[in-house]
């Protein structure tokens, strides 16, 4: 980096608290123009690696999540980012139910796991061929017909025509029947008109019946008489995983931190189907590693030390961030601010900032930086929401934003098509530079 930029950064860092509105934004425009254009090639390489077949969807089968953790650690080491402890790892345990075999055959029509259907994660497994009973919207509305069907449901597979639901209450009814199984069915097939998503989060105990979700277009047009289902599972009450943690020392305050976090796990596999997790959240990890790599090489770093946390097991229920927040590797009171990056691979309509209304001063600063430099099309505020890994930290009193990109150019989510090579990275460079400037503003 040239001498002019070094001087600009240094003066800016020392005088920021005394600068007001337009002076602050003008200085950032100047310092930004002295930098080289952000190159996203490293981030793309990271995404391709994390989303590759060898990582098995970064879940809990075939060593996927361990391979991802080892890769991230190797990148920290290769780029000269120091470990907080000797190993870079913070180990903990998580509850996991792996679906290792997933077969669904309707009459003679064999469906493809992940593409044609998904199973709910709470099943304990099943193997057999079962008669089928259907509940259409007409039957649901007819108490006599519904009573007749429900009296025969034990030991059979119910097909629920949710896509025919006439109102919101009807939608809730179909979901309730599927998850409460009031008539002791062997399985439930939910037909929907919206895209379904796979999840590995367990919010209840394992069940002896199964739930399958299908798009209505996949279901055979002729009445189905039988359903063959083969599900094998492996349950782990304590599956070992690791957060991966590294840091760069700040220019002035070595013992206080700006935290950049991103979860590296995804939902893994369902039988042979692999869910690559390109946008969710290989994109966030890629930006975090990109920031670490580039900050290491800067001649003048931010005033505060930078703590990089690659979090495990977000998809199972924010487990990695919860564990870190409850067992912090640094004093939480020394965290100046946390920036959580989750799904940052789009951006045609800008970014949304969760917790913006909780920290209006910091949000105004972030928005002012973008207004001045015009990095991205929009910086939208959003209130408090416990929808990503910022939340456990925020609940412990750590000021935090969760940033995600928005736009309809790429809508794949929790499915087999969220592939890293398909993620457009529309506004990656702009989001990166905005986050970088925001970090320098502290």
N, C-alpha and C positions, 0 to 999 in steps of 0.2 A: 504494500500500500504506500502511496506517495506521501511526502512530508506535509503537503497541504491538507490532505484528509486527516492525517494524524493530529495536526494542530486543531483542525475544526472539531474533531471528536473530543479532544481534550478540553478545549475551552467550553464546549457545549456541556460536557459532563459536570464541570465545576460550577457552571452558572445557571443550570436548568431551573432550579427552584426560584430564581429571580427574574426569569423571563416570563412575559405574558403573551397571551394569544398569538398575535401575528408574528411577533419576534420569534417565538418558539417554532412555529411552522416554517418560517423562512429559513431558519438555521438548518432544519432537517432537510429541506429541499436542497440546500447547498451541499450538505454532507453526503446526501444520497447521490447527487450528480457526480461526485468524485469517485464513486465506486464503480467497479466493473459490473456489467449486466449479469444478473444471477443466472447461472447455468444449471438447468434441471436434469442434466444427464446422470449425475450421481444419484439423485433421488429416484429416477426411473430404474436404474440398475438395482437399487435396494428393493424397490417394489417388485421387480421381476424375480428377484431371489426369494423374497418372503412369500410370494404367491406361487412359487414353483411346486411341481408335484412332489419333490423330495421333502417338502415341509408339511405335506398332508393336511393342508388347511390350518396349520398352526394350532391344532387341537390336541386331543389326548389319546390318539391312536398313532401307532407306527413312529413314535418318538417325535411327532411334529412340533409340539410346543418347546421341547428341549432343544431341537435343532435350531429353532428360531432364536431362543435365548443365547445359545452358543454363538450364532452368527452375529447378533447384536453386540455381544461382548467382544468378539473379534474385531468388529468395526471400531468400537471405542478404543481398543488397544492399538489398532493399526493407525488410527488418526490422532493418537497421543492424548486421549482424554483419560484423566486419572480415575482410579477407583476410590470410593469412599472407604471400602474395606479391602481385604486382600483378594477377594474373589470376584468382585463386581456384582455378586448375586446376593439377594435377600430371599432366603427360602421360606416357604410356607406350604400349607396343604389346602386342597379344595375338593369338594364333593363332586364326583363325575359319574355319569351313566353313559357309557359308550354303546351306541348301536353298531354292532359289528357285522350284522347280516340284515338285509332289508329286501324282502321279496313280497310283491303284491300282484296277484293274478286275478282278474275279474273274468269269470267264465274261462275263455281260452286266450284272453288278451293280457299279455305280460307287460306291466308298466315299468318304466325306467326310473330308478331311484334318483331323487334330486331334480330330474327334469319333469317327470310326470306327477310325482307325489313326494310328500315328506311325511315322516312319522313324528308324532309328539315324543319328546325325550323322556317322558315319565313312565313309559312302558317297561315292564320287567322281562318281556319276551313272550312269544307265542309261536305255535307251529300247528297248522291244520287247515282244513277246508270247511267253510261254514255257510249255511243258508243265508240269503240276503233278504232283508225287509227294507222297504223304502218309505220315507216320510216326506212327502211333497208339501208345498204350502197349502194345498187344498185339504190334505189329510190333517195337517196341523190345526186348521181352523174348524175341523169337524170333530167334535168331542167324541162322538160314537166311534168313528173310524180310528181316531187316535187311540182310544181305549182298547180297541181290538188289536191294533198293532202292538201296543205296549205290553199287552198280556202275553204276547208270543215272543218277546224280544230276547228272553234269556237264552244264552248260548248261540245267538245269531249275530250277524253283522248288520248294523243299522246304517242306511245311506240317508243322510240328511241333506235336503235340497236347500241349503242356506241361500244360494243365489236367487231363489224365488221369493225371499223374504219381502213382505209388503211394507214393512216399516222398521224403525229402530228396535222396537220391542220384540219383533219377530227375529231379528238378527241376534239379539241377546238370548232369546229362547233356544235357538239352535246351538249356540255356544255353551249355554248352561247344560243342555242335555248331553252334549259331547263330553264335557268335563266332569259332570256329576254322575253320569251313567245311572240314572234312577231305576232303570229296568234290567240292570245286570246283563247288558249285552256283552258279547265277546269282543266286539270292536265297533268303532264308529268311523264312517267315511263322511267327511264334511266336503260337500261340493260348494265351491264359491266362485264368484265372478271376478274377484280381485286376486292379485298375485299373493301367493303364500310364501312364508319365510320359515326357515329352520332356526331353532334355538337350542342351546345346550344349558340354559338356566333352569335349575330345578327349584320350584317353589312349593312342592308338595312331595309326598312319598311316592315310590314307584307303584304302579298299578298293574293288575293282572290282565287288563284289557288294553287294546291299542286304539289310538286315534290317528287316522290318516287324512291328510288334506290334499284335495285335488282341485284343479281348475275344472269348471263344468265342461269345458271343451274337450277335456281328456277322457271323460267318462263315456263309456260305450253308449251309442244311440239306442240300441235294443235293450229291453229290460234285462238286468243282470240277476242271475239266479244263485250264483255261488261266488264266494271270495276265498281264495287261498292266500294265506299270510304266513310268512316265515320271518320272525324277528329274533335275533340273538343279541344279547347285551352282556356287558361286563361292567359291574358296578364297583366303584372305588370310593369308599367313605373318606379316604385321606390320600388324594393323589398329589405327589410332590411337584411343585412348580417354583419358579423364581422370578422376582422382579430383578431387573438389570439396571444398576445405578452407577453413574459416573459424574464427574464434575470438572469444571475449569475455574481456577482461582480468579477472583475479580481484581480490578485495578486498584481499588481503594478499600473495599470491605470484604476481606477474605472469609469472615465467619458469618456473613449474611448472604441470602440467596434469592435469585430469580430462578424459578423452577419451570422447566419445559417437560411436559409429560405426554405420553402417547401409549395406548395399550397395543401390545404386539400380538396377542392371541386372537384367534378367530374361532369358528365353530367346527372346524375339523372335517370329520367324515361321517357319513351315514351309510353304513355298508360300503359299497364300492364308490359311492359318490363323494367327490372332494369339493369343498367350498373354499375357494382360494382366498377370498377376502382382500381383493385388490384395493378398493376404496376404503373398506372397513377392515383393518385400519393400517394396511401396508403404507397407505399414503401419509398418514400422520407420523408413523415411525420414520419414514423416509425424510420428511421435513425436519423432524427432531435430529436425526443423524446428520443431515445436511447442515443444520445450524451449528451443531457441535463441531463438525469438521471445519467449517469456515471461520467460526469464532476462534478456534485454536490457532489459525494462521493469521489472524489480524494483528497488526502492530499495536493497536490500542483496544483493549477489551472493555466491556462494560464495567462500571464501578463495582457492581455486586458480583459475587461468584455465581456461576451458572450450574445448576444441578439438573442433570438429565435423567429422567426415570422412564424406562421402558417397562410398562406395567403388564403383568400377567393376569389372565382370568377376569377380564372385564365382562366378557360374554356370559360367564356363569353367575354374574351378579355383583360386579364392582369389587371382586374379592381382593385383587392385587392392591388397589388404591386404599381399600378399607384396612388391609393389613399394614400397609406402610403408614397410614395416618395414625393407627393405634400403636405401631411399633416403629416410630420414626428413626431414621438413620442420621438425621440432623434435627436440631431443635426447631420445632414448627414455628415457634415465636420469632425465629431468625429468617423466616421466609418472607421476603418483601412482597412477592407476587408470584402466582402460579398461572401458567398458560397451558391449557390442555388442548392438544390437537387430535381431533377425531373426525375422520372422513373429510379430507381437504383436497380431494382429487377433481372437483368440478370448479364452479365459481363464475359461471356466466352471469349470474345475478348477484354476485358478491359473497359476503360472509354474514353469518349470524353469530352474535356474541351472547352466550348465556351468562347470566349474572350481571349484564350491563347495567340494569336498573339498581343493582345492589352496590355497585361501585361507579357512580356517575362521573366522578372526577377522572378516573382512569379511562372510562369509556369515551369521555369527551376528548381526552388527549389522543386516544387511538383514532377516533373519527377525524380529528383535526389533522393528524399526520396524513391520513389518506386524502382528505380534502385538498391538502396542499400539494401532495405528490401525484394524486390521481392514479394510485396503484391498481385499485379494483373499482368495480362499478358501484358498489354499495356496501356500507357497513351498518348492518341492522341490529338494533338492540332487542334483547329478549330478557325476560325476568328470570327469577330463580327456578331451576329445574334440576332434579337429581337424575339426569339422563346420561351421565358419563363420569369419567374418573376425577373430575374436579370436585365432585360432590362430597366425598368423605373428608377431603382437606378443608373445604369450605365449612363443613359442619364443625370442624375443630378450630375454626376461627381464622383460617388462612385465606387471605383475599385471593380470589381466583376467577378466571374467565375460562369458558369452554368455547373454542372457536371451531366452526365447521363451515364449509363452503356450500353454496346453494346454486341451483340451476337444473333445468330439465334435460340437459344434454346427456346425462348418464344417470339412470335410475336403478341400476342393479344393486340389490341389497339382500344379504343373507341368503343368497342362492348360488347355484353352480356357475352362473355367468358373470359374477363379479371378479373378472380376471384382470391382473395388473396391466397386461398389454392393451386392454380396452379402456382403461381409465384415462380420460382426456387430459387431465391436469390443466384445465382451461386457464385458470388464474393462478397457477402455482407460483410463478415468479413474483407476481404482485403481492400475493399473500405472504410469501417468504420475506420480502423486503419490508412489508408493513410490520410483521412480527419482529424483525430485526430492529427496525427503528424504535418500536415500542419498548423493546428490551433496553436499548440505549437511553431511553428517556428517563430511566430510574436513576 
